[in-house]
């Protein structure tokens, strides 16, 4: 799980948040699904400004809970969208979907 999630950060969050940790993870699960759906829609409509904005937001959410690989993928999507580069973006969005599923599965085992 260490490649997928920063377990040290999650342990620290769990320690700090105590009983609120499960609610924090549930919020991430819900919001990240919404953010991914928004990114997918933005890409389908080739709205690169919207894709950049949503990728940036999802990148921040991932950083907050230690989803390192997904955070890096979102940063790549954000960069391509900012530069208006379509080549390679579809593959990164598909990778983000897979990574998000993996993160969700891992987080559900913690809550």
DASUL-V153424 format. One record per residue. N is the residue number from 1. RES is the residue in three letters. OMEGA is omega in whole degrees, -180 to 180 (NA if undefined). Layout:
{{N:RES:OMEGA} {N:RES:OMEGA}}
This chain:
{{1:UNK:-176} {2:UNK:177} {3:UNK:-177} {4:UNK:-176} {5:UNK:173} {6:UNK:-175} {7:UNK:177} {8:UNK:178} {9:UNK:179} {10:UNK:178} {11:UNK:178} {12:UNK:177} {13:UNK:-180} {14:UNK:179} {15:UNK:-178} {16:UNK:-174} {17:UNK:-180} {18:UNK:-176} {19:UNK:-179} {20:UNK:-179} {21:UNK:179} {22:UNK:179} {23:UNK:178} {24:UNK:180} {25:UNK:177} {26:UNK:178} {27:UNK:178} {28:UNK:-178} {29:UNK:-180} {30:UNK:-176} {31:UNK:-180} {32:UNK:177} {33:UNK:178} {34:UNK:-179} {35:UNK:178} {36:UNK:179} {37:UNK:177} {38:UNK:178} {39:UNK:179} {40:UNK:179} {41:UNK:179} {42:UNK:179} {43:UNK:-180} {44:UNK:179} {45:UNK:-177} {46:UNK:175} {47:UNK:-173} {48:UNK:177} {49:UNK:178} {50:UNK:178} {51:UNK:178} {52:UNK:-179} {53:UNK:-178} {54:UNK:178} {55:UNK:178} {56:UNK:-180} {57:UNK:179} {58:UNK:176} {59:UNK:179} {60:UNK:178} {61:UNK:179} {62:UNK:178} {63:UNK:-179} {64:UNK:-178} {65:UNK:175} {66:UNK:176} {67:UNK:-167} {68:UNK:-177} {69:UNK:179} {70:UNK:177} {71:UNK:180} {72:UNK:178} {73:UNK:178} {74:UNK:178} {75:UNK:178} {76:UNK:178} {77:UNK:-180} {78:UNK:-179} {79:UNK:179} {80:UNK:-179} {81:UNK:179} {82:UNK:-179} {83:UNK:179} {84:UNK:-178} {85:UNK:179} {86:UNK:-178} {87:UNK:179} {88:UNK:-177} {89:UNK:-180} {90:UNK:-179} {91:UNK:179} {92:UNK:178} {93:UNK:176} {94:UNK:177} {95:UNK:179} {96:UNK:179} {97:UNK:179} {98:UNK:180} {99:UNK:179} {100:UNK:176} {101:UNK:-180} {102:UNK:178} {103:UNK:180} {104:UNK:180} {105:UNK:179} {106:UNK:-179} {107:UNK:-180} {108:UNK:178} {109:UNK:-179} {110:UNK:-177} {111:UNK:NA}}
